[in-house]
């Protein structure tokens, strides 16, 4: 047992040295064949698109070639089930070695104490971290430590249907919030909505709130009062309310699960603009081959054009029985080979250095890369899923007219304060 | 019921007689005493493991501010979770929704189920085909039919809107069913009734085939019409099945979950939450398993009380009828 531990440690050191060397040189060939064992990796790569296939047919075989004695067992779990599956695994102490986690779950899992702090575990953490986008990296931070590394990233940009805009006599997509509002009546006259979204959660409304100069918490994520109900945030929410009441925004935003989806509506000309992520391009291409999808930046407000960061991080569990091999696979996932392979199937890489290679793969990445420069992550707190529900429910109440904007945002701020206080001790 | 009591009344005397007659050795007597327990032992172990143990654990959970991470301290907070539930407007709202769902779907399932059972109990050509057709929704997956009903009731091009507007002309325009609490509940209830009717029908059908045809013939000779024969002959004979159906449907009604989760997810704005979807949200989305457990126990208590009242009431009716 002791001997095994020592060998394990030696292997880890060897792997670290090898990998540290490669990450700076940019090559992806750490040829340390001494690692062995199985690495279990849970992820929610889409089985409908070629993502799972790329992982299983390209990335894992390439890694196993570098480490012939290591077997990577990947388990694809549908995104909607992954959170619950993780929670059940936490309670049952059955977590895998590595998880591809949605960026918003990392603080929650870290707070549960089941993740390995990578900044103290990986000797070359800083080198690895510095290669990635800061906005993505920040999603891994919880109480002073980094519990994961960014794996893929995305953000929302404005997607529009120029044919509908043309019909309403509008030549360019709305570059500012004021232009979007001004387009409203013109588009209504031709039977289209100026903008559509499928909910009022942070993912949906934060681009508008941030662009308008508002916020929902302070920088330390300890307080929502004064941010969520600040004059600037309320002004943005009021704009959404006005747009809904004027008929520029469909009821989809109220959580009408039976409504025309944003993508179908954009393609068939019912919605002139939506905000969405890079994964929509392959979907539009296969479902609406005749529709010409175009994109531009999120309509800017007083603070410019600020979108919301999405994506996934890769985290290592404390309970992992094979940390050295898990670490090697984690680093391989961050190698330019693996990142570019995933980029081909719609997952945006997190490596800053890939810029031009990226647009060569898919030209639409350029708009997202630009938007990511200013995009912000949602507040890193274990309470986020709850705060997100509160925010969504209260903004909906305001749009529906059940509460005034002030009432709604005051309520949301008070409830969020209580939740944030629980974790700021 | 009475036919079942006969063997159990006979067996002890038989055993006693045999015992007296043959003077069995002590070991055999012991064995015959233990034997029944041995037979129920596997079942009881299974019950204990998969029902009793988790139930007791959940009760204990509901009194704690339970922390999910293994080894984390979960402080005992007494009835705080229960007090919180009764002050939580969303939870109280979810109870109202469950009552509405039960109140709408249970009578409809019974009335339609009974009607179909009576129809299919008569000598109808192709009745086997109809029995299968009406029972088919019961065996289909909740997930599949929930998503199906979501499409039927979708505001854009849904069949429900087309039927209500273009065919029946009772709707003035396209209804956004899932946008409001009551319209969403209409869709959820419609699914509940459609999926449950076949089950009620099957139970009633089984009970109706047990009604002796002589009784019907005698009543017919006495001049009773079809409705009177049903009301005075069939209905009293299937009373015990009716009681079972009512109790099980009410329990099922309060436990409505998959359809709500998949059709509205409790939305818009928590308005269509039912106790189980809210419990699920609190436990598995917000990791508040203590609060989730207390919600499920309040629901259990409500269902227990209703079932007990209902059981007592049907027993009373039965006794009255016997007298």
Interface residues (C-beta under 8 A of the other chain):
Chain A: X83 X84 X87 X90 X91 X93 X108 X112 X113 X114 X251 X254 X255 X256 X257 X258 X259 X260 X385 X386 X389 X392 X393 X396 X397 X400
Chain B: X67 X68 X69 X70 X72 X150 X151 X153 X154 X155 X156 X158 X176 X177 X178 X179 X187 X263 X264 X265 X267 X268 X269 X270 X281 X284 X285 X286 X287
